[in-house]
Amino acid sequence: MGFNCGIVGLPNVGKSTLFNALTATATAQAANYPFCTIEPNVGRVAVPDPRLEMLVRIGKSQREIPTSLEFVDIAGLVRGASRGEGLGNQFLANIREVDAVIHVLRCFEDDDITHVEGGVDPVRDAEIIETELMLADLDSLEKRLPNLQKRARNRDAEAMAQIEIIEPIMEALREGQPVRAVIPAGHEETVRRLQLLTSKPVLYVCNVEEDAAAEGNAFSRKVQAMAAAQGAAVVIVSAAIEAEVSQLEDAERREFLEGLGLKDSGLDRVIAAGYGLLGLRTYFTVGPKEARAWTITAGTKAPQAAAVIHNDFERGFIACETVAYEDYVRYDGEAGAKEAGRLRVEGRDYVVQDGDVLLFRFNV
C-alpha cells in the first residue's frame, strides 16, 4: 500500500531544496530502512514515530522498521500551465498521480534569488497555482460532459448519476472554488476516480529565512490566515536549514536544532503532516526479530490491515490479538497487558486504531 505527496510550487521557492533535503535525510536513516529512489524525482522517506523506538526496547527487538511515505518533486509551474505553458503538461500529469499536494511557498526576501512574479507574495503565488489547477479541472470536465449527456439521453443510469455530481462541481470551479471544497457527502470515491487536481488535500509549506524558522514571519502569517479560511494545514520550514540538518548525525542534529530553538526538524513535521493529510494510521507488530510500523487508512478493518503484511493474512484471517500502544507500554509488553486484562481478541469487523499492537491469527 503506497501513498505519495507531490511537492509543487513556482520556480525559485525552495521546492527542490526541500525535496533534496528529504532524500538526503532518507539516505542517512538507519540501514534497517533502505532508501529507495524510484525515479530521479521520487523518494521514499521513513515516517518519524517515537512510539516505535519504545516498542523496540520493550519487545527487545533486533530491528526497528518504520513505515514510509513517498515524495514526488513535481516540475515547476508558471502562469498558463493549464494551457501547456512551460512544463505545464508534465506538471499537471504528475499531480494527477499523487494522493496529496504539498505546496511550497516562498516566504523570504533575497535579492540574489529572482522571483518569477517580480516580488515575494506567497498568497498570490498560492492563488496562481490554484487557479491553474482549477482551469485544468474545468477543461477536463468540459471535455467529458458531452459524452455523458449523450449517454444520459439514452437513460444511462451511470451517466445520469455522474452528471448530477459533475455539473455542480463545474459551477463551483467557474466561481473559483477548488473541488475539495465542494465534494458531495458520500461521493468521495466517485470524485476521486475523476482524478481532478483540486480534489486532492493540500498542505502549505512556508519556506522562510533561517532566523524565522522557529516562529515564522509576516509572510508565513498571511499564509496561515489563508489556510485557516480553507481548513488547510501549514508547516513552517527553512529549506536552507533543512539541507544542512539532513547531513548531520542524530546527536549533532538534535544539538543543532536546539541551538536554533527548534524541537524537531521542519522535515519531520512535513513528513508527519503529509501522513496526517492522507488520513493515514499506523499499527505495529512486535517480535524478537523486529518491531515494525504498518500504514493503513482510517477506518480499515482487521482483515484488510492484515493484508498490508501479506495477502494470505487476509484470506486466512481468523482473529487478531490487540493491545493499545499505551497499554503495551504501561504493562511492559504483551504478557503484562494480557495479565492486566488489556489484551483483546478481535474479529473481522474490528476497526484497527492508530497505535494498536497486533498479532494476527490466520490459517491458509
HELIX and SHEET records of a PDB file:
HELIX    1   1 LYS A   15  ALA A   28  1                                  14    
HELIX    2   2 PRO A   50  GLY A   59  1                                  10    
HELIX    3   3 ALA A   81  ARG A   83  5                                   3    
HELIX    4   4 GLY A   88  ARG A   96  1                                   9    
HELIX    5   5 PRO A  122  ARG A  153  1                                  32    
HELIX    6   6 ALA A  157  ARG A  174  1                                  18    
HELIX    7   7 VAL A  179  ALA A  181  5                                   3    
HELIX    8   8 GLU A  188  ARG A  193  1                                   6    
HELIX    9   9 LEU A  197  SER A  199  5                                   3    
HELIX   10  10 GLU A  210  ALA A  212  5                                   3    
HELIX   11  11 ALA A  218  GLN A  230  1                                  13    
HELIX   12  12 ALA A  239  VAL A  245  1                                   7    
HELIX   13  13 ASP A  250  GLY A  259  1                                  10    
HELIX   14  14 GLY A  266  LEU A  277  1                                  12    
HELIX   15  15 ALA A  302  ILE A  309  1                                   8    
HELIX   16  16 ASN A  311  ARG A  315  1                                   5    
HELIX   17  17 TYR A  325  ARG A  330  1                                   6    
HELIX   18  18 GLU A  334  GLU A  339  1                                   6    
SHEET    1   A 7 CYS A  36  GLU A  39  0                                        
SHEET    2   A 7 VAL A  42  ALA A  46 -1                                        
SHEET    3   A 7 SER A  68  ASP A  73 -1                                        
SHEET    4   A 7 ASN A   4  VAL A   8  1                                        
SHEET    5   A 7 ALA A 100  ARG A 106  1                                        
SHEET    6   A 7 VAL A 202  ASN A 207  1                                        
SHEET    7   A 7 ALA A 233  VAL A 237  1                                        
SHEET    1   B 3 ARG A  63  ILE A  65  0                                        
SHEET    2   B 3 GLU A 290  THR A 297  1                                        
SHEET    3   B 3 LEU A 280  VAL A 286 -1                                        
SHEET    1   C 3 ARG A 344  GLU A 346  0                                        
SHEET    2   C 3 PHE A 317  VAL A 323 -1                                        
SHEET    3   C 3 VAL A 357  PHE A 362 -1                                        
END                                                                             
